[in-house]
Every structure is written in C-alpha cells, then in structure tokens.
C-alpha cells in the first residue's frame, strides 16, 4: 500500500508519518505542490491519496475536481481528507458528491487497512452511494424495505431505537427511515435526540398511526416526511430520492453558512491581532482566512493549467 500525502503542512505530514511508522506494508510520499502531485498521480505507483483541506493554494473541492477531470480520470485514486485540517465540518453527503471521504488521523491506519483489504479500481471516480439507515422492529417490513432499496443505496438496519442511534452517530447516514413503534425508545424519542445533534438530518417517519396530530408532531419536531403504513414501494423510493436530493442543497447551504461564520470570527480576530505585535500569529490567521475563502476552480483556470504545461 503506497499513499500520496498531499500536504504543505509539516506538522500534519509529520503526524501522518508517525501514525503509520509501525504499520507493515504501508509507505507514504509527502508531496507539497500540485505539479508534483499530478506527476505522482500519472505515474500510477500509488494506491490512495491522503490530503489536507488546503494544499498548495487549492482546497479539497478543487483537488477532487482536478483528480476526476477528463485528463486525469484514468489515474484517479480514492481520496481521504483529514478532518483535523478542516476549519468547518464537511457534511458526508457533500463529500460523497465530490468523491472523497472525511476521516480522522486516529482512524487512518484502519481506513488504509480496509482500503487494501477490499481493493480499488484505478480510474474509477470513487463516488459513494447514498446511505440509508432503516430503524424498524418488524422483520418482514425490514426485509421488504431493504430489498426495495438495496440496489440504489447502502443500507444499514437496526431493530430498536438505541441500536439505531448508535449506528447513526457512528456513520451519519444520508437518510433515516424511522418506525414509530419501536421497543425501548420509540421513534419520537429517537427523532428528538437526532435533531438535537443535527437539525438538518433527513428523516422519514413510518407509522401505522395515521392521524393528523401524529403527522403534525413529527413534522414540527424535525421529521422531513411522514409516511403512513401501508405505503407502496414506489412511493417509498420516490420519497427517498426526493429527500436525498433536497438534503444535498440543505447541507450545502449549511456548510457555506458555517464557512461564512468562521470567516467573520477570523476577521475579528485578525483586527485584534493587527493592533499587537505578534506577526507570526497574524500570519497564521491570514493563512486560515485564505483557506476558508470560497473559491472553485473554473473551466478557464483548468485550461490555464493545461496550457501552462502543468498538466501535459
């Protein structure tokens, strides 16, 4: 297993080296510029990419767009972004949309082990399917739902509220199908706890209690949709597709709102530091501001990269 570490940050690249120092069969090459990164990628000698959020003036969104561009797609590799380098939380559904995974430094060894175990196909974009968690205690109903959705989604299932919460906290699924009548903690309790953690999490509540007051309570408490039983599988599939598409937009707005908030706090901090004499701290704040500025590589910018000879 050979990994490209796309990092211009010595502390991060050193931490990765220390994390993997005693891992048998794993070697890394730290690459600090986009020119060298492209050459390494085209050499087809590596198996995965580990990246900082911001690397040699480009962010993860630009980097993944570059890796999956027409000229480099045949060399594309799985990309793992280290969460420690992100200024704000990146919603998993957006990471999937852009063909990368967000992992912590502590999980790096296990992730690379699994990547080697399950293999990969060079040149595949690596886009992950949307994930659905089905929390349903009825065996027959659970099997029917999973069978209906498994061809389009990665499915996890749980048969009580506690198990469902534990699974969701670990994997943060793109959509939850939540039964109301569950053993132990009922669906409404599970819904409230999830909403306390992530108010944007899309949830479809499934229940045989088709009464207006139930509908009202679930929707007002955060559920995205209320699906009374019995329902058709066609309706279930349509609701899942609709909510996952909608959630991408919601999380995108949420992410950019978080970045704007981060930028505002950084600007206030910079104003305070400019009145002092700590130039090193001021420089670090400016670099963090630059990292968080919203910018996407345009078609013209891509063309300049090819025309300049960076991407032969």
C-alpha positions in Angstrom: 0.0 0.0 0.0 1.5 3.3 -1.2 -0.1 6.6 -0.3 0.3 10.1 -1.7 0.2 12.6 1.2 -0.9 15.9 -0.3 0.2 18.3 2.4 2.0 21.6 2.6 1.8 21.5 6.4 4.9 20.0 8.1 3.0 19.3 11.4 0.3 17.3 9.6 2.6 15.3 7.3 4.8 14.5 10.3 1.8 13.4 12.3 0.8 11.1 9.4 4.3 9.7 9.3 4.3 9.0 13.0 0.8 7.4 12.8 1.9 5.0 10.0 5.5 4.4 11.1 4.9 0.9 12.5 2.2 -0.2 10.1 3.6 -3.0 8.0 3.3 -2.7 4.2 2.3 1.0 4.2 4.6 3.6 2.8 3.9 7.3 2.1 5.3 10.1 -0.1 4.7 13.6 1.1 4.1 15.9 -1.9 3.9 19.7 -1.4 3.0 21.1 -4.8 0.2 20.5 -7.3 2.8 20.0 -10.1 4.5 17.1 -8.2 1.1 15.8 -7.2 0.0 15.5 -10.8 3.2 13.8 -11.8 2.9 11.3 -9.0 -0.7 10.6 -9.8 0.1 10.0 -13.5 2.9 7.5 -12.5 0.3 5.0 -11.4 2.5 3.9 -8.5 0.2 4.8 -5.6 -3.0 3.3 -4.1 -4.6 6.1 -2.2 -4.5 9.9 -1.6 -4.4 11.5 1.9 -5.0 15.2 1.7 -5.2 18.4 3.8 -8.2 20.6 3.3 -6.0 23.2 1.7 -2.9 22.1 -0.3 -0.6 24.4 -2.3 -3.3 27.0 -2.8 -6.1 24.7 -3.8 -8.8 23.3 -1.5 -10.3 19.8 -1.4 -13.1 20.7 -3.7 -10.6 21.9 -6.4 -8.3 18.9 -5.8 -11.0 16.3 -6.3 -12.3 18.1 -9.3 -8.8 18.1 -10.8 -8.2 14.4 -10.0 -11.5 13.4 -11.7 -11.1 15.8 -14.6 -11.1 14.3 -18.1 -7.3 14.4 -18.5 -6.6 12.6 -15.1 -9.6 10.5 -14.5 -7.9 7.3 -15.7 -5.3 7.8 -12.9 -7.9 8.6 -10.2 -7.5 7.1 -6.7 -9.5 7.0 -3.5 -9.1 10.3 -1.7 -9.2 10.7 2.1 -9.4 14.2 3.7 -8.1 14.6 7.2 -10.8 16.2 9.4 -8.1 17.8 11.6 -7.2 20.1 8.7 -10.8 21.3 8.1 -11.9 24.7 9.5 -15.5 23.6 9.5 -17.4 20.3 9.4 -17.9 18.9 6.0 -21.3 17.1 5.6 -20.7 13.5 4.5 -23.3 13.8 1.7 -21.2 16.6 0.1 -18.0 14.6 0.4 -19.7 11.7 -1.4 -20.9 14.0 -4.1 -17.3 15.1 -4.7 -15.8 11.6 -4.4 -13.8 11.7 -1.2 -14.1 10.5 2.4 -13.5 12.6 5.6 -11.5 10.7 8.2 -9.7 11.5 11.4 -6.0 10.9 11.9 -6.7 8.3 14.5 -8.7 6.3 12.1 -6.1 6.5 9.3 -4.5 3.1 10.0 -7.8 1.2 10.0 -9.0 3.0 6.9 -5.9 2.2 4.9 -6.0 -1.4 6.1 -9.6 -1.7 4.8 -8.8 0.0 1.5 -6.1 -2.6 0.9 -8.3 -5.4 2.1 -11.2 -4.5 -0.3 -9.1 -3.2 -3.1 -9.9 -0.4 -5.6 -10.1 0.2 -9.3 -7.7 2.8 -10.6 -9.5 5.3 -12.8 -12.8 4.8 -11.0 -14.2 8.1 -9.6 -14.8 6.5 -6.3 -18.2 8.2 -5.8 -20.0 6.6 -2.8 -23.7 5.7 -2.9 -26.0 7.5 -0.6 -26.5 5.7 2.7 -29.9 4.9 4.4 -30.5 3.7 8.0 -33.7 1.7 8.4 -34.9 1.5 12.1 -37.7 -1.0 12.1 -38.5 -3.8 14.5 -40.8 -5.8 12.3 -38.6 -8.4 10.5 -40.9 -8.7 7.4 -41.2 -5.0 7.0 -37.5 -4.5 7.4 -36.6 -7.1 4.8 -39.1 -5.6 2.3 -37.7 -2.1 2.7 -34.1 -3.2 2.5 -34.8 -5.4 -0.6 -36.6 -2.5 -2.3 -33.7 0.0 -1.8 -30.5 -2.1 -1.8 -29.8 -1.7 -5.5 -29.6 2.1 -5.2 -28.3 2.7 -1.7 -26.0 1.4 1.0 -28.3 0.1 3.7 -27.8 -0.3 7.4 -30.6 -1.6 9.6 -31.5 -1.6 13.3 -34.4 -3.1 15.2 -34.6 -0.8 18.2 -34.1 2.9 19.0 -30.8 2.5 20.9 -29.2 0.4 18.2 -30.4 2.9 15.6 -29.0 5.9 17.4 -25.6 4.2 17.9 -25.3 3.3 14.2 -26.3 6.8 13.1 -23.9 8.5 15.5 -21.1 6.3 14.1 -21.9 6.6 10.4 -24.2 9.7 10.0 -26.4 8.3 7.2 -27.8 10.4 4.4 -31.3 9.4 5.2 -33.1 7.6 8.1 -36.3 5.6 7.7 -37.7 5.6 11.3 -40.5 3.4 12.6 -42.6 4.9 15.3 -43.5 1.9 17.4 -40.1 0.6 18.5 -39.1 -1.5 21.5 -37.5 0.6 24.2 -37.1 4.1 22.9 -39.9 4.9 20.5 -39.5 6.7 17.2 -40.4 10.2 18.6 -37.7 10.0 21.2 -35.1 8.9 18.7 -36.2 11.7 16.4 -35.7 14.4 19.1 -32.3 13.1 20.1 -31.1 13.2 16.4 -32.5 16.6 15.9 -30.6 17.9 19.0 -27.4 16.7 17.3 -28.1 17.6 13.6 -31.3 19.6 12.8 -30.7 19.1 9.1 -30.7 15.2 9.2 -33.4 14.0 6.8 -35.8 11.5 8.4 -38.9 9.8 7.1 -41.1 8.6 9.9 -43.0 5.4 9.0 -46.0 4.5 11.1 -49.4 2.8 11.1 -50.8 5.6 13.3 -52.1 7.8 10.5 -53.7 10.6 12.4 -53.3 14.4 11.8 -51.9 15.0 15.3 -49.1 12.4 14.8 -48.3 14.0 11.4 -48.1 17.4 13.0 -46.0 16.4 15.9 -43.4 14.5 13.8 -43.1 17.3 11.2 -42.9 20.1 13.8 -40.2 18.1 15.8 -38.0 17.8 12.7 -39.0 14.9 10.5 -38.7 15.6 6.8 -41.7 13.4 5.8 -44.4 11.3 7.4 -45.2 8.1 5.6 -48.3 6.2 6.9 -48.4 2.4 6.6 -49.3 0.7 4.4 -47.3 2.5 1.7 -46.3 1.4 -1.8 -42.6 0.7 -2.5 -42.8 3.1 -5.5 -43.8 5.9 -3.1 -41.0 4.9 -0.7 -38.4 5.0 -3.4 -39.7 8.4 -4.7 -39.6 9.9 -1.2 -36.1 8.6 -0.6 -34.8 10.1 -3.9 -36.5 13.4 -3.3 -35.2 13.9 0.2 -31.7 12.9 -0.6 -31.5 15.4 -3.5 -33.1 18.1 -1.3 -30.7 17.3 1.6 -27.6 18.0 -0.6 -28.8 21.5 -1.1 -29.7 22.0 2.5 -26.3 20.7 3.7 -24.5 22.8 1.0 -26.2 26.0 2.4 -25.4 24.9 5.9 -21.7 24.3 5.0 -21.3 27.7 3.3 -23.1 29.4 6.2 -20.6 27.7 8.6 -17.7 28.9 6.5 -19.0 32.5 6.4 -19.4 32.4 10.2 -15.8 31.1 10.5 -14.5 33.9 8.2 -16.3 36.6 10.3 -14.7 35.3 13.5 -11.3 35.1 11.8 -11.6 38.7 10.6 -12.5 40.0 14.0 -9.5 38.0 15.5 -7.2 39.5 12.8 -8.3 43.0 13.6 -7.4 42.5 17.2 -4.0 41.0 16.4 -3.1 43.8 14.0 -3.1 46.1 17.0 -0.5 43.9 18.6 3.0 42.8 17.6 2.7 39.1 17.2 3.4 38.9 13.4 3.6 35.1 13.4 0.1 34.7 14.8 -1.2 37.3 12.4 0.3 35.4 9.5 -1.4 32.2 10.7 -4.8 33.9 10.9 -4.4 35.3 7.4 -3.5 31.8 6.1 -6.6 30.4 7.8 -8.7 33.1 6.2 -7.3 32.3 2.8 -8.0 28.6 3.3 -11.7 29.3 4.2 -12.4 31.7 1.3 -15.0 30.3 -1.0 -13.3 29.6 -4.3 -13.9 27.0 -7.0 -11.6 26.2 -9.9 -13.2 27.5 -13.1 -13.0 26.0 -16.6 -10.7 28.9 -17.6 -8.4 28.1 -14.7 -8.3 24.5 -15.6 -7.4 25.4 -19.2 -4.6 27.6 -18.0 -3.2 24.7 -16.0 -3.1 22.6 -19.2 -1.8 25.4 -21.4 1.0 26.2 -18.9 2.3 22.7 -19.2 1.4 21.8 -15.6 -0.9 19.2 -16.9 0.8 17.9 -20.1 
